[in-house]
Amino acid sequence: MFLIGFQAGYGEPDRGFYLFNHLIEKDKCNTTIAVDVETFISLYNGPIYEDVHAGSETCSGHGAKVDDLTRCSIPCRNVIAREVMLKVFNLKT
């Protein structure tokens, strides 16, 4: 399983999904699996913001790029997903 991205819940701040690819060479599975961000909420211990800035003029766009692990300074509801991705990455390294 490989994390390939995050799909923000634009307009629905409580909805967002981590996207994983399931890769099995011999079976050629290559299935993409979406897992609700709320599944990983126990890994987050920061503030929870009300507003979603993803896709707005104030958004820096970091969350849309799975390979960009820069922390975002905008007080956005999607910071939860970003911080969990950073935590999981740091556990692997």
C-alpha positions in Angstrom: 0.0 0.0 0.0 1.3 3.4 -1.0 -0.2 6.8 -0.1 -0.8 8.6 -3.4 -2.8 11.6 -2.3 -5.5 13.3 -0.3 -8.9 14.3 -1.6 -10.2 17.3 0.3 -13.9 17.5 1.2 -14.5 20.8 -0.6 -17.6 22.3 0.8 -17.9 19.5 3.3 -15.2 20.1 5.9 -15.8 16.8 7.7 -15.2 14.7 4.5 -11.8 14.0 3.1 -10.1 10.9 2.0 -6.5 9.5 1.9 -5.9 7.7 -1.4 -3.8 4.6 -1.3 -2.7 2.3 -4.2 -2.7 -1.4 -3.5 0.1 -2.8 -5.6 0.6 -6.5 -6.1 2.9 -7.3 -9.0 2.0 -10.9 -9.7 -1.8 -10.2 -9.5 -1.6 -6.8 -11.0 -4.1 -5.4 -8.6 -3.3 -1.7 -8.8 -6.6 -0.8 -7.0 -6.9 2.7 -5.5 -8.5 2.7 -2.0 -10.1 5.7 -0.4 -9.9 5.8 3.4 -11.8 8.5 5.4 -9.5 11.0 7.2 -11.6 10.5 10.4 -10.1 6.9 10.5 -6.8 8.5 11.5 -8.0 11.3 13.8 -6.3 9.7 16.8 -2.9 10.5 15.2 -3.7 14.3 15.3 -3.4 16.3 18.5 -3.5 19.9 17.2 -6.3 22.5 16.9 -9.3 21.8 14.8 -10.2 24.8 12.6 -13.7 25.4 11.2 -13.0 26.9 7.8 -11.7 25.0 4.7 -9.4 27.1 2.6 -8.5 24.4 0.0 -9.1 25.8 -3.5 -9.4 29.4 -2.3 -7.0 32.3 -3.0 -5.5 32.0 0.5 -4.6 28.3 -0.1 -0.9 27.6 -0.6 -1.8 24.3 -2.4 0.5 22.1 -0.3 -2.2 19.6 0.6 -3.0 18.9 -3.1 0.5 17.5 -3.7 1.3 14.3 -1.9 5.0 14.7 -2.5 5.0 18.2 -0.9 5.3 17.7 2.8 5.6 21.4 3.7 3.6 22.4 6.7 0.8 24.8 5.9 0.5 28.0 7.9 -3.2 28.7 7.0 -5.7 27.9 9.7 -7.6 25.4 7.6 -9.8 22.4 8.5 -7.7 20.3 6.2 -4.6 20.8 8.4 -5.7 17.5 10.2 -5.1 15.5 7.0 -1.8 17.2 6.3 -0.4 16.7 9.8 -1.4 13.0 9.8 0.4 12.6 6.5 3.5 14.2 8.0 3.4 12.0 11.1 3.0 8.8 9.1 5.9 9.9 6.8 8.1 10.6 9.9 7.3 7.2 11.3 8.5 5.5 8.1 11.9 7.3 8.0 
